[in-house]
Amino acid sequence: MEGKELKSLTSLADAVDKLASVLKGLKLGVEEVELLEARGRVLARSIEAKIAHPPFDRSAVDGYAVRSSDTYSASLFNPVELRVVKEAQIKPGYASPVSTGEPLPEGADAVVMVEETTWRDGKILVYRPVAVGANVSRRGEDFSAGDVVLEAGSVLDFRKIPVLSAAGYSRVEVLGKLRIGVVSIGSEVVEPAWVSGDLPRGRILNSTSYVVLSYLGRYPFINTAYYGIAPDEYNIVEDIVLKALSVNDIVITTGGTGPGSSDLVYELVEKNGEWVFRGVAMRPGRPTSLSLIDGKPILHLSGFPLAAWTGLEGLFKPALTRALGLKGLETRVVYARLATRLPNQAGYTTFIRSRLKAVGGELVVEPFMLRGSGLLRSLSETDSYIRVEEGSEGFEEGEVIPVYLDYP
């Protein structure tokens, strides 16, 4: 029991550094996929455009392609008259109708919006001058051939996949999926499918594994495999965890991390591997630990739902982002006025779930103050969280503070 005590906690910053260092050693491989199969995957290599975009000068509006110099004297009371033709080349004194996205005829260098003209017997009256390039998207305005349009590590989504298409790609190389096995540990934990009536005293329905699985499930570049609940019997715990480790890149365990005699994670690691760190100075989630068995990482999370979420959001996500050079998973931050004083415990980085609301045109954040790392309402009834750093004493009521949005 003596050796199982969490005596020296690793700071959260150091824990992120150590986990990132371990994850950098993962060999994920590379595969080529169709663009529409690439959603949520991680770009393996930086992409250079094969062609310019747009590939030609084109109209940015519906209107008339003109020589800008023909319009310089135009005014509301002295409009310029131009003859309308649909030609591939525009001569002085002529205009050609164009739609948004259509190439400019040769000789044209600007577009007059249709609402700034009047049609009259095959001619238009132009009521205001346009400068060279007005209402025109120039060739290569987005990017030129050879430009790096997306960097390695980009997480591909609806904003990035169209860029690849416009750059000339129908297929793209992405990192292989990260394989994560999830094991719940604890004889007291029961799967909801096994319950038909009241729970026996001392039993609790499994929710923590579902925090982990649904959190990781947001990311298509991760494949999760759930190995169920291992009871507090050492041989069973060892067998399930080692089997999961043999076919996954990482294993995440929930529960069994404490110093009690029935908590078997300590014995598992002492017998089969080594600790990278044991215990993190964060609240909730103090028992969060990292070990290596046969060179593969096992992230040990608390069996309490909120503490497990903290381990994922505060430790795993930033470490993985750093290790794989991920771009596009940055947590969004807004600034809001704090509704109530929020103290911190010395020596800990603290995560507090919160709710945002607009009050009198100002953004206000309310900490969700239910106590305890197992309270599910603190997850289900909030949309954000507050992070109080290790060296801070907390925040005062009315202070404008950073608030972290819950997704992505």
PyMOL commands that set and color helices and strands:
alter all, ss='L'
color gray80, all
select helices_A, chain A and resi 2-4+12-23+35-37+68-71+114-116+161-166+192-194+208-216+234-247+265-272+305-324+377-380
alter helices_A, ss='H'
color red, helices_A
select strands_A, chain A and resi 30-34+47-48+58-59+63-66+80-84+94-98+110-113+117-120+123-126+136-137+148-150+171-175+178-185+189-190+204-205+222-230+250-254+274-278+282-283+289-293+296-301+333-338+342-343+349-359+362-367+384-388+394-395+400-405
alter strands_A, ss='S'
color yellow, strands_A
deselect
rebuild
show_as cartoon
